[in-house]
Amino acid sequence: MKEIHPVEQPGPGQNPNRTPPLRPARQVPVALERIASAAGASLPAGGSSTWVTGASLDSRSILPGDLYLALPGAHVHGAAFARQAVAAGAVAVLTDDAGARLVGDGCGVPVLVCADPRAVTGAVAALVYGTDPAGGGTGMAMFGITGTNGKTTTTYFLNSLLRALGKATGLIGTIEILAGDQPIPSKLTTPESTDVHALLAVMSERGLDAASMEVSSHALAFGRVDSVVFDVAGFTNLTQDHLDLHGGMDGYFAAKAQLFTPEHARRAVVTVDGPWGRKLAETATVPAATLSTLPGGTADWRVAGIERIGVGSRFELHGPGGVVLRVKTGLPGGFNVSNAALALAMVAEHLLTEKDDGGTRDSGGTRRAAVVRVLQAALDASDPFTLDVPGRMQLVGTAPVAVVDFAHNPDALRLALAAIRSGEPGSRVIVVFGATGERDVTKRPIMGAIAAENADVVIITDDDPHDEEPAGIRAGVLAGAVEANTRLGLGRTIEEHGERAAAIRRAVELARPGDTILVAGRGHEVHQEVKGVNVALDDRVELKQALARYGFPVAGAGRIES
């Protein structure tokens, strides 16, 4: 079959103002018969003459020639939107028995039926977009990062290091998606599998050498990275978060551990600073190198000689066979040392074990020395771990030091507060934060207590309430802060302000030039979700404006608009 160019104009029934989904410029049509075989579905009458050029789970993102995957949802079945998808140009529908009943007769296109369409979505998407690992995959080096905290920064570090090595790169993450130099706003930490495979196909088509991806526990639980196999998977840490989805830490760990199996990775680097990392290193079913970032740690890769330089750090990364790499990062906190070390170890493991032009692997001394030379040259010439990661320890003001960070769970908040305390006599830490609605309620008082224990002034406000009553969320956080303050006799100033912008202004109003302000929880996000409405709110903009209002200097923070 010849290659065709997808129609970029909206089809019938599509919103003409909606941005078309990113797709490869050239797409080889795939016979519906092959898709039916991959899905374990019978080919309906008339299906043998149907050819598919794309796939989507979202009826609003359908382009002419697409397969619409109508999956059961939490509140409504995707099959309820099948006719809209067909009107927009879908040439076939894949669904389950319940979906087929909803679609009914006469929708005008073949309907494939299988027992569990979500379970086959990744395989179908890989087939449609030509990214199936069994068929050669994307041709790019693939790096996947999972863990509770540090995924975004580590992914940015990977991307930056790979570029320093002269690679053309792509990135899929919480903040944005980068297909080479083209930025694409990101709505999910990991997009749905149809979008993941379309993005990978675009990156491959553009000749990119490598791609880095954040892989959330939701993505693993819901199959969003099915039929994606990473050359190296990395693990940061595991602390309390998302327990509303996983039911407990064991379930949360089990979701993350799926990444470290042959279905999703060829090899791994696992940070073993905590018990969950050590458990993962023992149970991973792919070759897993270990990483320790703690003093005196024992692992394949070890961080040593950490020195503070300005707000950042300098350190050495020691690896197998006597490897020593000299590293620095301009980002504050010990956790960013860990993030940089993990990114570097993952790239080193890939370079040490990738096939050469003759199709063989050589991890001997000659290869190792060459890899060390290449990596050290990139580290020295480009300083790849000193970069602006939007909303991740992002500096907005200098006197007082004012920082915005995404810390939205207990461990991340504790680490962020420790990282920003200056140690200068008389300097105070002022924190503004809240908790997300309709999420793990048990962490709210824990976060309140952590704030009281680690900050001098605690200002509790709204995060993203979603459909939950904001006052009740704040009450849970406030209770933890007050209890810790009273029990430990800390003498903290604790205030509650429901409006987040007002809370940020209050923090700046209370601040002195030698203090440090941390606005935590939302990071790069530019909308606050309240009762189903996205309200424009960017912590960085609000903090910048408040600092200017009270006559404090503003840092040259990147990607901040006001």
Secondary structure as UniProt FT lines:
FT   TURN            12..13
FT   TURN            16..17
FT   STRAND          30..31
FT   HELIX           32..39
FT   TURN            45..46
FT   HELIX           47..49
FT   STRAND          51..52
FT   STRAND          54..56
FT   HELIX           59..61
FT   TURN            64..65
FT   STRAND          66..69
FT   HELIX           78..81
FT   HELIX           82..87
FT   TURN            88..89
FT   STRAND          92..95
FT   HELIX           97..103
FT   STRAND          111..113
FT   HELIX           117..129
FT   HELIX           133..135
FT   TURN            136..138
FT   STRAND          141..146
FT   HELIX           151..164
FT   TURN            165..166
FT   STRAND          169..172
FT   STRAND          176..179
FT   TURN            180..181
FT   STRAND          182..185
FT   HELIX           193..205
FT   TURN            206..207
FT   STRAND          210..214
FT   HELIX           217..221
FT   TURN            222..227
FT   STRAND          232..235
FT   HELIX           243..246
FT   HELIX           249..257
FT   HELIX           258..260
FT   TURN            262..264
FT   STRAND          268..271
FT   HELIX           275..283
FT   STRAND          288..292
FT   TURN            295..296
FT   STRAND          301..309
FT   TURN            310..311
FT   STRAND          312..319
FT   HELIX           320..322
FT   STRAND          323..329
FT   HELIX           334..353
FT   TURN            357..358
FT   HELIX           365..382
FT   TURN            384..385
FT   TURN            390..391
FT   STRAND          394..398
FT   TURN            399..400
FT   STRAND          401..405
FT   HELIX           410..420
FT   TURN            425..426
FT   STRAND          429..433
FT   TURN            437..438
FT   TURN            441..442
FT   HELIX           443..454
FT   STRAND          457..460
FT   HELIX           470..488
FT   STRAND          493..496
FT   HELIX           500..510
FT   TURN            513..514
FT   STRAND          516..520
FT   TURN            523..524
FT   STRAND          527..530
FT   TURN            531..532
FT   STRAND          533..536
FT   HELIX           539..549
FT   TURN            550..551
FT   TURN            558..559
//
